[in-house]
């Protein structure tokens, strides 16, 4: 959907949509891989932080 909206909004050729789709997919997968190690090393801190935010409402 991101690629479709970009190509529609900027009047680009629909073939470029495939390039945008590949770019968005690679950034998504690459970002997940890059942050996985950070999440593993800091899981306790992350869970504690999120639990504090969730409990602010109560």
Predicted model as a PDB file, atoms N, CA, C, CB and O in Angstrom, pLDDT in the B-factor column:
MODEL        1                                                                  
ATOM      1  N   UNK A   1       0.827  -1.188   0.000  1.00 77.00           N  
ATOM      2  CA  UNK A   1       0.000   0.000   0.000  1.00 77.00           C  
ATOM      3  C   UNK A   1       0.874   1.256   0.000  1.00 77.00           C  
ATOM      4  CB  UNK A   1      -0.942  -0.004   1.211  1.00 77.00           C  
ATOM      5  O   UNK A   1       0.536   2.247  -0.647  1.00 77.00           O  
ATOM      6  N   UNK A   2       1.979   1.217   0.713  1.00 74.00           N  
ATOM      7  CA  UNK A   2       2.862   2.375   0.739  1.00 74.00           C  
ATOM      8  C   UNK A   2       3.378   2.666  -0.668  1.00 74.00           C  
ATOM      9  CB  UNK A   2       4.037   2.144   1.713  1.00 74.00           C  
ATOM     10  O   UNK A   2       3.365   3.811  -1.119  1.00 74.00           O  
ATOM     11  N   UNK A   3       3.823   1.638  -1.343  1.00 74.00           N  
ATOM     12  CA  UNK A   3       4.355   1.813  -2.691  1.00 74.00           C  
ATOM     13  C   UNK A   3       3.270   2.291  -3.650  1.00 74.00           C  
ATOM     14  CB  UNK A   3       4.965   0.505  -3.196  1.00 74.00           C  
ATOM     15  O   UNK A   3       3.527   3.140  -4.504  1.00 74.00           O  
ATOM     16  N   UNK A   4       2.090   1.766  -3.518  1.00 77.00           N  
ATOM     17  CA  UNK A   4       0.983   2.170  -4.378  1.00 77.00           C  
ATOM     18  C   UNK A   4       0.653   3.638  -4.174  1.00 77.00           C  
ATOM     19  CB  UNK A   4      -0.250   1.309  -4.109  1.00 77.00           C  
ATOM     20  O   UNK A   4       0.479   4.374  -5.145  1.00 77.00           O  
ATOM     21  N   UNK A   5       0.564   4.071  -2.934  1.00 80.00           N  
ATOM     22  CA  UNK A   5       0.257   5.477  -2.646  1.00 80.00           C  
ATOM     23  C   UNK A   5       1.355   6.405  -3.149  1.00 80.00           C  
ATOM     24  CB  UNK A   5       0.056   5.679  -1.144  1.00 80.00           C  
ATOM     25  O   UNK A   5       1.063   7.475  -3.684  1.00 80.00           O  
ATOM     26  N   UNK A   6       2.624   6.004  -2.982  1.00 76.00           N  
ATOM     27  CA  UNK A   6       3.721   6.840  -3.469  1.00 76.00           C  
ATOM     28  C   UNK A   6       3.670   7.006  -4.978  1.00 76.00           C  
ATOM     29  CB  UNK A   6       5.060   6.245  -3.062  1.00 76.00           C  
ATOM     30  O   UNK A   6       3.841   8.114  -5.487  1.00 76.00           O  
ATOM     31  N   UNK A   7       3.437   5.918  -5.695  1.00 77.00           N  
ATOM     32  CA  UNK A   7       3.396   6.005  -7.150  1.00 77.00           C  
ATOM     33  C   UNK A   7       2.181   6.785  -7.626  1.00 77.00           C  
ATOM     34  CB  UNK A   7       3.391   4.613  -7.762  1.00 77.00           C  
ATOM     35  O   UNK A   7       2.262   7.492  -8.630  1.00 77.00           O  
ATOM     36  N   UNK A   8       1.055   6.673  -6.925  1.00 80.00           N  
ATOM     37  CA  UNK A   8      -0.144   7.435  -7.306  1.00 80.00           C  
ATOM     38  C   UNK A   8       0.035   8.921  -7.018  1.00 80.00           C  
ATOM     39  CB  UNK A   8      -1.379   6.904  -6.561  1.00 80.00           C  
ATOM     40  O   UNK A   8      -0.295   9.760  -7.857  1.00 80.00           O  
ATOM     41  N   UNK A   9       0.554   9.251  -5.843  1.00 84.00           N  
ATOM     42  CA  UNK A   9       0.676  10.655  -5.437  1.00 84.00           C  
ATOM     43  C   UNK A   9       1.677  11.427  -6.281  1.00 84.00           C  
ATOM     44  CB  UNK A   9       1.076  10.739  -3.987  1.00 84.00           C  
ATOM     45  O   UNK A   9       1.489  12.618  -6.529  1.00 84.00           O  
ATOM     46  N   UNK A  10       2.723  10.773  -6.718  1.00 82.00           N  
ATOM     47  CA  UNK A  10       3.760  11.462  -7.479  1.00 82.00           C  
ATOM     48  C   UNK A  10       3.687  11.191  -8.977  1.00 82.00           C  
ATOM     49  CB  UNK A  10       5.110  11.064  -6.968  1.00 82.00           C  
ATOM     50  O   UNK A  10       4.588  11.581  -9.720  1.00 82.00           O  
ATOM     51  N   UNK A  11       2.640  10.536  -9.422  1.00 81.00           N  
ATOM     52  CA  UNK A  11       2.421  10.297 -10.844  1.00 81.00           C  
ATOM     53  C   UNK A  11       3.514   9.481 -11.511  1.00 81.00           C  
ATOM     54  CB  UNK A  11       2.291  11.593 -11.547  1.00 81.00           C  
ATOM     55  O   UNK A  11       3.843   9.712 -12.675  1.00 81.00           O  
ATOM     56  N   UNK A  12       4.066   8.544 -10.792  1.00 77.00           N  
ATOM     57  CA  UNK A  12       5.135   7.709 -11.342  1.00 77.00           C  
ATOM     58  C   UNK A  12       4.563   6.518 -12.085  1.00 77.00           C  
ATOM     59  CB  UNK A  12       6.072   7.233 -10.231  1.00 77.00           C  
ATOM     60  O   UNK A  12       3.394   6.166 -11.936  1.00 77.00           O  
ATOM     61  N   UNK A  13       5.412   5.916 -12.882  1.00 77.00           N  
ATOM     62  CA  UNK A  13       5.044   4.731 -13.630  1.00 77.00           C  
ATOM     63  C   UNK A  13       4.724   3.586 -12.663  1.00 77.00           C  
ATOM     64  CB  UNK A  13       6.176   4.331 -14.603  1.00 77.00           C  
ATOM     65  O   UNK A  13       5.355   3.468 -11.613  1.00 77.00           O  
ATOM     66  N   UNK A  14       3.773   2.769 -13.004  1.00 73.00           N  
ATOM     67  CA  UNK A  14       3.383   1.676 -12.105  1.00 73.00           C  
ATOM     68  C   UNK A  14       4.482   0.626 -11.959  1.00 73.00           C  
ATOM     69  CB  UNK A  14       2.111   1.014 -12.613  1.00 73.00           C  
ATOM     70  O   UNK A  14       4.481  -0.125 -10.984  1.00 73.00           O  
ATOM     71  N   UNK A  15       5.416   0.558 -12.905  1.00 79.00           N  
ATOM     72  CA  UNK A  15       6.529  -0.391 -12.770  1.00 79.00           C  
ATOM     73  C   UNK A  15       7.452  -0.011 -11.622  1.00 79.00           C  
ATOM     74  CB  UNK A  15       7.327  -0.463 -14.072  1.00 79.00           C  
ATOM     75  O   UNK A  15       8.098  -0.871 -11.024  1.00 79.00           O  
ATOM     76  N   UNK A  16       7.510   1.271 -11.319  1.00 80.00           N  
ATOM     77  CA  UNK A  16       8.341   1.734 -10.208  1.00 80.00           C  
ATOM     78  C   UNK A  16       7.743   1.266  -8.879  1.00 80.00           C  
ATOM     79  CB  UNK A  16       8.474   3.280 -10.229  1.00 80.00           C  
ATOM     80  O   UNK A  16       8.444   1.197  -7.870  1.00 80.00           O  
ATOM     81  N   UNK A  17       6.463   0.948  -8.883  1.00 78.00           N  
ATOM     82  CA  UNK A  17       5.801   0.453  -7.676  1.00 78.00           C  
ATOM     83  C   UNK A  17       6.503  -0.798  -7.155  1.00 78.00           C  
ATOM     84  CB  UNK A  17       4.316   0.154  -7.957  1.00 78.00           C  
ATOM     85  O   UNK A  17       6.608  -0.984  -5.942  1.00 78.00           O  
ATOM     86  N   UNK A  18       6.977  -1.646  -8.038  1.00 82.00           N  
ATOM     87  CA  UNK A  18       7.668  -2.862  -7.612  1.00 82.00           C  
ATOM     88  C   UNK A  18       8.995  -2.537  -6.928  1.00 82.00           C  
ATOM     89  CB  UNK A  18       7.909  -3.782  -8.812  1.00 82.00           C  
ATOM     90  O   UNK A  18       9.395  -3.212  -5.980  1.00 82.00           O  
ATOM     91  N   UNK A  19       9.665  -1.507  -7.413  1.00 84.00           N  
ATOM     92  CA  UNK A  19      10.923  -1.094  -6.790  1.00 84.00           C  
ATOM     93  C   UNK A  19      10.646  -0.559  -5.388  1.00 84.00           C  
ATOM     94  CB  UNK A  19      11.644  -0.020  -7.653  1.00 84.00           C  
ATOM     95  O   UNK A  19      11.360  -0.889  -4.440  1.00 84.00           O  
ATOM     96  N   UNK A  20       9.606   0.269  -5.258  1.00 80.00           N  
ATOM     97  CA  UNK A  20       9.240   0.785  -3.943  1.00 80.00           C  
ATOM     98  C   UNK A  20       8.818  -0.341  -3.006  1.00 80.00           C  
ATOM     99  CB  UNK A  20       8.116   1.812  -4.070  1.00 80.00           C  
ATOM    100  O   UNK A  20       9.147  -0.314  -1.820  1.00 80.00           O  
ATOM    101  N   UNK A  21       8.102  -1.321  -3.520  1.00 82.00           N  
ATOM    102  CA  UNK A  21       7.685  -2.458  -2.689  1.00 82.00           C  
ATOM    103  C   UNK A  21       8.900  -3.214  -2.166  1.00 82.00           C  
ATOM    104  CB  UNK A  21       6.773  -3.410  -3.487  1.00 82.00           C  
ATOM    105  O   UNK A  21       8.946  -3.585  -0.993  1.00 82.00           O  
ATOM    106  N   UNK A  22       9.871  -3.441  -3.023  1.00 87.00           N  
ATOM    107  CA  UNK A  22      11.085  -4.140  -2.603  1.00 87.00           C  
ATOM    108  C   UNK A  22      11.860  -3.315  -1.587  1.00 87.00           C  
ATOM    109  CB  UNK A  22      11.972  -4.453  -3.814  1.00 87.00           C  
ATOM    110  O   UNK A  22      12.414  -3.865  -0.636  1.00 87.00           O  
ATOM    111  N   UNK A  23      11.905  -2.011  -1.777  1.00 88.00           N  
ATOM    112  CA  UNK A  23      12.617  -1.135  -0.851  1.00 88.00           C  
ATOM    113  C   UNK A  23      11.959  -1.136   0.530  1.00 88.00           C  
ATOM    114  CB  UNK A  23      12.671   0.292  -1.408  1.00 88.00           C  
ATOM    115  O   UNK A  23      12.645  -1.250   1.546  1.00 88.00           O  
ATOM    116  N   UNK A  24      10.642  -1.010   0.567  1.00 85.00           N  
ATOM    117  CA  UNK A  24       9.915  -1.024   1.835  1.00 85.00           C  
ATOM    118  C   UNK A  24      10.091  -2.369   2.535  1.00 85.00           C  
ATOM    119  CB  UNK A  24       8.420  -0.731   1.606  1.00 85.00           C  
ATOM    120  O   UNK A  24      10.295  -2.412   3.748  1.00 85.00           O  
ATOM    121  N   UNK A  25      10.015  -3.454   1.791  1.00 90.00           N  
ATOM    122  CA  UNK A  25      10.185  -4.790   2.384  1.00 90.00           C  
ATOM    123  C   UNK A  25      11.592  -4.966   2.940  1.00 90.00           C  
ATOM    124  CB  UNK A  25       9.894  -5.885   1.343  1.00 90.00           C  
ATOM    125  O   UNK A  25      11.767  -5.529   4.020  1.00 90.00           O  
ATOM    126  N   UNK A  26      12.589  -4.489   2.212  1.00 93.00           N  
ATOM    127  CA  UNK A  26      13.962  -4.655   2.690  1.00 93.00           C  
ATOM    128  C   UNK A  26      14.233  -3.811   3.920  1.00 93.00           C  
ATOM    129  CB  UNK A  26      14.950  -4.299   1.596  1.00 93.00           C  
ATOM    130  O   UNK A  26      14.959  -4.244   4.814  1.00 93.00           O  
ATOM    131  N   UNK A  27      13.668  -2.619   3.984  1.00 93.00           N  
ATOM    132  CA  UNK A  27      13.835  -1.778   5.176  1.00 93.00           C  
ATOM    133  C   UNK A  27      13.134  -2.414   6.371  1.00 93.00           C  
ATOM    134  CB  UNK A  27      13.282  -0.353   4.924  1.00 93.00           C  
ATOM    135  O   UNK A  27      13.656  -2.378   7.485  1.00 93.00           O  
ATOM    136  N   UNK A  28      11.964  -2.991   6.150  1.00 92.00           N  
ATOM    137  CA  UNK A  28      11.227  -3.644   7.228  1.00 92.00           C  
ATOM    138  C   UNK A  28      12.006  -4.844   7.773  1.00 92.00           C  
ATOM    139  CB  UNK A  28       9.841  -4.090   6.733  1.00 92.00           C  
ATOM    140  O   UNK A  28      12.189  -4.969   8.984  1.00 92.00           O  
ATOM    141  N   UNK A  29      12.458  -5.712   6.891  1.00 94.00           N  
ATOM    142  CA  UNK A  29      13.189  -6.905   7.314  1.00 94.00           C  
ATOM    143  C   UNK A  29      14.541  -6.523   7.911  1.00 94.00           C  
ATOM    144  CB  UNK A  29      13.382  -7.868   6.129  1.00 94.00           C  
ATOM    145  O   UNK A  29      14.952  -7.075   8.931  1.00 94.00           O  
ATOM    146  N   UNK A  30      15.221  -5.587   7.278  1.00 93.00           N  
ATOM    147  CA  UNK A  30      16.515  -5.145   7.790  1.00 93.00           C  
ATOM    148  C   UNK A  30      16.407  -4.481   9.146  1.00 93.00           C  
ATOM    149  CB  UNK A  30      17.157  -4.198   6.819  1.00 93.00           C  
ATOM    150  O   UNK A  30      17.252  -4.695  10.015  1.00 93.00           O  
ATOM    151  N   UNK A  31      15.366  -3.671   9.334  1.00 92.00           N  
ATOM    152  CA  UNK A  31      15.148  -3.028  10.626  1.00 92.00           C  
ATOM    153  C   UNK A  31      14.853  -4.029  11.719  1.00 92.00           C  
ATOM    154  CB  UNK A  31      14.018  -2.038  10.532  1.00 92.00           C  
ATOM    155  O   UNK A  31      15.309  -3.876  12.852  1.00 92.00           O  
ATOM    156  N   UNK A  32      14.101  -5.042  11.384  1.00 93.00           N  
ATOM    157  CA  UNK A  32      13.807  -6.083  12.370  1.00 93.00           C  
ATOM    158  C   UNK A  32      15.078  -6.824  12.753  1.00 93.00           C  
ATOM    159  CB  UNK A  32      12.760  -7.068  11.825  1.00 93.00           C  
ATOM    160  O   UNK A  32      15.308  -7.095  13.932  1.00 93.00           O  
ATOM    161  N   UNK A  33      15.897  -7.152  11.772  1.00 90.00           N  
ATOM    162  CA  UNK A  33      17.143  -7.872  12.050  1.00 90.00           C  
ATOM    163  C   UNK A  33      18.104  -7.016  12.859  1.00 90.00           C  
ATOM    164  CB  UNK A  33      17.809  -8.312  10.747  1.00 90.00           C  
ATOM    165  O   UNK A  33      18.802  -7.518  13.739  1.00 90.00           O  
ATOM    166  N   UNK A  34      18.139  -5.729  12.561  1.00 89.00           N  
ATOM    167  CA  UNK A  34      19.066  -4.836  13.254  1.00 89.00           C  
ATOM    168  C   UNK A  34      18.680  -4.628  14.714  1.00 89.00           C  
ATOM    169  CB  UNK A  34      19.126  -3.496  12.545  1.00 89.00           C  
ATOM    170  O   UNK A  34      19.550  -4.498  15.576  1.00 89.00           O  
ATOM    171  N   UNK A  35      17.396  -4.597  14.991  1.00 92.00           N  
ATOM    172  CA  UNK A  35      16.956  -4.328  16.362  1.00 92.00           C  
ATOM    173  C   UNK A  35      16.758  -5.590  17.195  1.00 92.00           C  
ATOM    174  CB  UNK A  35      15.674  -3.547  16.336  1.00 92.00           C  
ATOM    175  O   UNK A  35      16.535  -5.502  18.403  1.00 92.00           O  
ATOM    176  N   UNK A  36      16.836  -6.755  16.572  1.00 93.00           N  
ATOM    177  CA  UNK A  36      16.631  -8.001  17.307  1.00 93.00           C  
ATOM    178  C   UNK A  36      17.694  -8.193  18.387  1.00 93.00           C  
ATOM    179  CB  UNK A  36      16.643  -9.189  16.346  1.00 93.00           C  
ATOM    180  O   UNK A  36      17.369  -8.579  19.510  1.00 93.00           O  
ATOM    181  N   UNK A  37      18.948  -7.931  18.063  1.00 90.00           N  
ATOM    182  CA  UNK A  37      20.025  -8.106  19.034  1.00 90.00           C  
ATOM    183  C   UNK A  37      19.867  -7.120  20.191  1.00 90.00           C  
ATOM    184  CB  UNK A  37      21.398  -7.922  18.358  1.00 90.00           C  
ATOM    185  O   UNK A  37      20.117  -7.477  21.343  1.00 90.00           O  
ATOM    186  N   UNK A  38      19.460  -5.900  19.901  1.00 92.00           N  
ATOM    187  CA  UNK A  38      19.224  -4.905  20.956  1.00 92.00           C  
ATOM    188  C   UNK A  38      18.114  -5.381  21.880  1.00 92.00           C  
ATOM    189  CB  UNK A  38      18.862  -3.527  20.348  1.00 92.00           C  
ATOM    190  O   UNK A  38      18.218  -5.259  23.100  1.00 92.00           O  
ATOM    191  N   UNK A  39      17.059  -5.920  21.299  1.00 92.00           N  
ATOM    192  CA  UNK A  39      15.939  -6.409  22.100  1.00 92.00           C  
ATOM    193  C   UNK A  39      16.352  -7.595  22.969  1.00 92.00           C  
ATOM    194  CB  UNK A  39      14.772  -6.806  21.193  1.00 92.00           C  
ATOM    195  O   UNK A  39      15.918  -7.702  24.116  1.00 92.00           O  
ATOM    196  N   UNK A  40      17.173  -8.471  22.440  1.00 93.00           N  
ATOM    197  CA  UNK A  40      17.645  -9.617  23.224  1.00 93.00           C  
ATOM    198  C   UNK A  40      18.475  -9.169  24.415  1.00 93.00           C  
ATOM    199  CB  UNK A  40      18.465 -10.562  22.348  1.00 93.00           C  
ATOM    200  O   UNK A  40      18.314  -9.685  25.521  1.00 93.00           O  
ATOM    201  N   UNK A  41      19.360  -8.210  24.189  1.00 94.00           N  
ATOM    202  CA  UNK A  41      20.259  -7.764  25.252  1.00 94.00           C  
ATOM    203  C   UNK A  41      19.551  -6.937  26.319  1.00 94.00           C  
ATOM    204  CB  UNK A  41      21.387  -6.959  24.662  1.00 94.00           C  
ATOM    205  O   UNK A  41      19.982  -6.917  27.472  1.00 94.00           O  
ATOM    206  N   UNK A  42      18.480  -6.262  25.951  1.00 94.00           N  
ATOM    207  CA  UNK A  42      17.821  -5.344  26.873  1.00 94.00           C  
ATOM    208  C   UNK A  42      16.370  -5.718  27.148  1.00 94.00           C  
ATOM    209  CB  UNK A  42      17.884  -3.947  26.329  1.00 94.00           C  
ATOM    210  O   UNK A  42      15.552  -4.843  27.432  1.00 94.00           O  
ATOM    211  N   UNK A  43      16.043  -6.994  27.069  1.00 94.00           N  
ATOM    212  CA  UNK A  43      14.644  -7.399  27.188  1.00 94.00           C  
ATOM    213  C   UNK A  43      14.036  -7.033  28.538  1.00 94.00           C  
ATOM    214  CB  UNK A  43      14.522  -8.886  26.968  1.00 94.00           C  
ATOM    215  O   UNK A  43      12.884  -6.603  28.599  1.00 94.00           O  
ATOM    216  N   UNK A  44      14.782  -7.195  29.603  1.00 95.00           N  
ATOM    217  CA  UNK A  44      14.251  -6.878  30.935  1.00 95.00           C  
ATOM    218  C   UNK A  44      13.958  -5.390  31.063  1.00 95.00           C  
ATOM    219  CB  UNK A  44      15.240  -7.314  32.029  1.00 95.00           C  
ATOM    220  O   UNK A  44      12.921  -5.001  31.599  1.00 95.00           O  
ATOM    221  N   UNK A  45      14.853  -4.577  30.579  1.00 95.00           N  
ATOM    222  CA  UNK A  45      14.667  -3.125  30.640  1.00 95.00           C  
ATOM    223  C   UNK A  45      13.470  -2.704  29.790  1.00 95.00           C  
ATOM    224  CB  UNK A  45      15.942  -2.393  30.169  1.00 95.00           C  
ATOM    225  O   UNK A  45      12.679  -1.854  30.200  1.00 95.00           O  
ATOM    226  N   UNK A  46      13.343  -3.297  28.611  1.00 92.00           N  
ATOM    227  CA  UNK A  46      12.243  -2.954  27.705  1.00 92.00           C  
ATOM    228  C   UNK A  46      10.907  -3.348  28.316  1.00 92.00           C  
ATOM    229  CB  UNK A  46      12.428  -3.644  26.340  1.00 92.00           C  
ATOM    230  O   UNK A  46       9.961  -2.561  28.291  1.00 92.00           O  
ATOM    231  N   UNK A  47      10.817  -4.546  28.860  1.00 93.00           N  
ATOM    232  CA  UNK A  47       9.566  -5.005  29.477  1.00 93.00           C  
ATOM    233  C   UNK A  47       9.221  -4.126  30.680  1.00 93.00           C  
ATOM    234  CB  UNK A  47       9.681  -6.493  29.910  1.00 93.00           C  
ATOM    235  O   UNK A  47       8.057  -3.773  30.872  1.00 93.00           O  
ATOM    236  N   UNK A  48      10.214  -3.774  31.484  1.00 94.00           N  
ATOM    237  CA  UNK A  48       9.972  -2.893  32.627  1.00 94.00           C  
ATOM    238  C   UNK A  48       9.474  -1.527  32.203  1.00 94.00           C  
ATOM    239  CB  UNK A  48      11.231  -2.740  33.441  1.00 94.00           C  
ATOM    240  O   UNK A  48       8.564  -0.978  32.825  1.00 94.00           O  
ATOM    241  N   UNK A  49      10.059  -0.971  31.152  1.00 93.00           N  
ATOM    242  CA  UNK A  49       9.639   0.339  30.642  1.00 93.00           C  
ATOM    243  C   UNK A  49       8.205   0.300  30.125  1.00 93.00           C  
ATOM    244  CB  UNK A  49      10.583   0.804  29.529  1.00 93.00           C  
ATOM    245  O   UNK A  49       7.398   1.175  30.439  1.00 93.00           O  
ATOM    246  N   UNK A  50       7.898  -0.716  29.334  1.00 91.00           N  
ATOM    247  CA  UNK A  50       6.544  -0.833  28.782  1.00 91.00           C  
ATOM    248  C   UNK A  50       5.526  -1.055  29.893  1.00 91.00           C  
ATOM    249  CB  UNK A  50       6.473  -1.985  27.762  1.00 91.00           C  
ATOM    250  O   UNK A  50       4.423  -0.512  29.828  1.00 91.00           O  
ATOM    251  N   UNK A  51       5.868  -1.833  30.902  1.00 92.00           N  
ATOM    252  CA  UNK A  51       4.926  -2.083  31.998  1.00 92.00           C  
ATOM    253  C   UNK A  51       4.655  -0.805  32.786  1.00 92.00           C  
ATOM    254  CB  UNK A  51       5.469  -3.175  32.936  1.00 92.00           C  
ATOM    255  O   UNK A  51       3.536  -0.602  33.258  1.00 92.00           O  
ATOM    256  N   UNK A  52       5.647   0.052  32.934  1.00 91.00           N  
ATOM    257  CA  UNK A  52       5.430   1.335  33.606  1.00 91.00           C  
ATOM    258  C   UNK A  52       4.480   2.214  32.811  1.00 91.00           C  
ATOM    259  CB  UNK A  52       6.758   2.061  33.819  1.00 91.00           C  
ATOM    260  O   UNK A  52       3.617   2.880  33.381  1.00 91.00           O  
ATOM    261  N   UNK A  53       4.639   2.214  31.497  1.00 90.00           N  
ATOM    262  CA  UNK A  53       3.747   3.025  30.651  1.00 90.00           C  
ATOM    263  C   UNK A  53       2.319   2.481  30.705  1.00 90.00           C  
ATOM    264  CB  UNK A  53       4.256   3.046  29.184  1.00 90.00           C  
ATOM    265  O   UNK A  53       1.367   3.258  30.787  1.00 90.00           O  
ATOM    266  N   UNK A  54       2.161   1.171  30.660  1.00 89.00           N  
ATOM    267  CA  UNK A  54       0.828   0.574  30.693  1.00 89.00           C  
ATOM    268  C   UNK A  54       0.157   0.864  32.037  1.00 89.00           C  
ATOM    269  CB  UNK A  54       0.906  -0.954  30.444  1.00 89.00           C  
ATOM    270  O   UNK A  54      -1.051   1.099  32.079  1.00 89.00           O  
ATOM    271  N   UNK A  55       0.907   0.852  33.119  1.00 88.00           N  
ATOM    272  CA  UNK A  55       0.335   1.054  34.447  1.00 88.00           C  
ATOM    273  C   UNK A  55       0.098   2.525  34.795  1.00 88.00           C  
ATOM    274  CB  UNK A  55       1.236   0.441  35.476  1.00 88.00           C  
ATOM    275  O   UNK A  55      -0.458   2.810  35.856  1.00 88.00           O  
ATOM    276  N   UNK A  56       0.496   3.453  33.951  1.00 82.00           N  
ATOM    277  CA  UNK A  56       0.233   4.866  34.186  1.00 82.00           C  
ATOM    278  C   UNK A  56      -1.270   5.163  34.150  1.00 82.00           C  
ATOM    279  CB  UNK A  56       0.966   5.721  33.148  1.00 82.00           C  
ATOM    280  O   UNK A  56      -1.755   6.081  34.812  1.00 82.00           O  
ATOM    281  N   UNK A  57      -1.976   4.380  33.377  1.00 66.00           N  
ATOM    282  CA  UNK A  57      -3.414   4.587  33.206  1.00 66.00           C  
ATOM    283  C   UNK A  57      -4.208   4.146  34.427  1.00 66.00           C  
ATOM    284  CB  UNK A  57      -3.905   3.841  31.983  1.00 66.00           C  
ATOM    285  O   UNK A  57      -5.353   4.566  34.595  1.00 66.00           O  
ATOM    286  N   UNK A  58      -3.636   3.318  35.273  1.00 60.00           N  
ATOM    287  CA  UNK A  58      -4.385   2.720  36.375  1.00 60.00           C  
ATOM    288  C   UNK A  58      -4.149   3.443  37.664  1.00 60.00           C  
ATOM    289  CB  UNK A  58      -4.023   1.276  36.537  1.00 60.00           C  
ATOM    290  O   UNK A  58      -4.708   3.066  38.694  1.00 60.00           O  
TER     291      UNK A  58                                                      
ENDMDL                                                                          
END                                                                             
